[in-house]
Amino acid sequence: MKKKMDKIVQFIREILKKQKFANVVIGASGGIDSTCALYLLAKAMPKEHIFVVHLPYAHSEFAIIKEILAALGISSKNLMQISIKPIVDGVIHTRSDLMSRSDLDKVRLGNVMARVRMMVLYDLAKKLNAIVCGTENKSEYYLGYFTRFGDAASDFEPIAHLYKTQVYQLAKYLGVPKEFIDKTPTAGLWPGQTDEGEFGFTYKEADAVLQLYFDKKLNLAEIKKRGFKNAEKIIARVLKNEYKHQTPYLIKEK
């Protein structure tokens, strides 16, 4: 974990130097990914140049995020809470079908929230002459568990090469409080929403299957022989969302 931490810290410093930026904006949800990324930023750069933004729709984790910043020695002056509810509700009022209770429309509404959040982050980055730190992990990437041009939009990604289970390991090494490590992963898109509830399988099982499929190059049949009951569901989700990694499609002239 020390090698992983050192590599990420060096990566952050190189990005800031190469792109000639001193300030970083990061959206903090109170979840493990953004918390881990925030801990890494605090090790890589002067803390007065880290600007943390909490962007709740309904439920707020602002008090928890304030505790994180206090533990890291980041001034509360560098923390902002901006409700995205007025903006999202404005979109809802122009799209009345988003008020439906169907699962499809819940996902659509979640996409609106993710894109509004990134719009606010980039506006603040422009104001503060900063670049945006993303918080995506490798599991989310392969599973397609992200909104294009929403939470997947960023200027650099410090933990995108780590599977979710590795993020937990790194967070533990960095000293992230146990209460964050033990929290149920959720995008906070609607009441009771959880990542694993949407998947129908756990990150622990997904990561094991994803590593065999992508890193070890085993096929689905070989993975199923190893006893992973949800292997087919996991790989099916990967293949269904593979298009997200290819967009936008372009004409490439020779």
LINMO-V889401 format. One record per helix or strand of 3 or more residues. SS is the DSSP state (H for helix, E for strand). FROM is the first residue (numbers start at 1). TO is the last residue. Records with the same first field share a line. If there is no record, write none. Layout:
SS->FROM-TO / FROM-TO
This chain:
H->2-19 / 32-44 / 47-49 / 62-72 / 76-78 / 85-94 / 96-99 / 103-128 / 138-143 / 164-174 / 178-181 / 195-199 / 203-215 / 220-224 / 231-240 / 242-245
E->23-27 / 50-54 / 79-81 / 130-134
